[in-house]
Amino acid sequence: MRRNEIDRRGLLRASLAAGAAIGALTAAKAAGAAGTIQHIAPASPLGLELRDRCGGAAEHAQLLADLQATLADRTAAAGTTLSASAACPICGCSLTAYRTVK
């Protein structure tokens, strides 16, 4: 009977190892796909949607002006460079405004 217990344990260990190996391969495949770049034709429906996604330079100009106004209220030692960042609520672009204290 002792022999059967060892066989069951061995079977359980082997099945756990196989399951872990399959899980690792699946995760590695998904992680590898996450770093790929997909090229989209500009004239395709998705390309047009992405092109018109943001309000353009006017939207970003207003957001940068708001960040500059925020920086104008901050104080720091002379020569210090202050920065403020925000994401465009329309397209998600990251914008950063800078001001050097004189």
N, C-alpha and C positions, 0 to 999 in steps of 0.2 A: 504494500500500500504506500510505502514511503516513495517508491519509484513513481507512482502516479502523481503525487504532490509535486515532485520536482518537475515532472513534465508539464503540469499545468502552470507552474510558476514560469518555466521557460517559455511556454507559449504566450503567457501574459506579457512577459518582458519583451519578447520578439514583436508582438502586436503593438505594444506601446512604442517601441523603437521605430517600427514601420510607420505608425501614425504620426510620430513626431517628424520623421524624415519627409513624409508627404506634406505636412503642414509647413515645414521650412521651405520646401521647394515652391509651394504655392505662394507663400509670402514673398520669396525672392523674385518670383516672376511678376507679381503685382508691383513690387517696389521698383523693379527695372522698367516697367511700363510707365511709372509715374514720372520718370525723367525724360521721356521722349518729347520731341517737338512735333506738333502736327501743323502742316502747312495748309492754309485755307485760301482758296481762290478768292481774290477780292470781289469778283463779280458774282460769286455764289450768294444764295440767300443768307447764309451765316456770315459771310464776309461783309455783306452790306449791313447786317444787324450790328456787327462789331464796329464798323466804321462810324455808324450813326449813334453809337452807344453814349458817347460823351457830348456835352454841350459845346465842346471846342475850347478855344483859347479864352473866350469871354468868361466861361464858367471857372476856369482855372485862374484867370486874372482876379476875379472877385474873391476867390478863396485865398489867393496870395495876399491880396490887400487886407483881408481880415487877419491873416497871420502877422503881417507887418504892423497892423494896429495893435495887436496883442504884444508884439515885441517892443513897441514904442513905450508901453507902460512899464516895462521891466527895467530895473536898475542893476548895475553890476560895476565892478572895478574897471577903470579906463583900460582900453586895449582888449577887453574880453569880447569874444564873439558869441552872441546869443543866437539860438535857433529855435524854431517852432515848426512842428510837422503836423500834417493832417492828410487824411485820405479824401479824395474827391467822392462825394456821395453818389455821383452818377456812374463814373467809370471805375472807381477804385484806385486811380492813379495816386501815388504817394507824392505829395508836394512839401517842400521845405523852404522856409524863408529864413534869411540870416540878417543880423544887424550887428555891427561892430560898435561897441561903446567907446565914445571919444572923451 
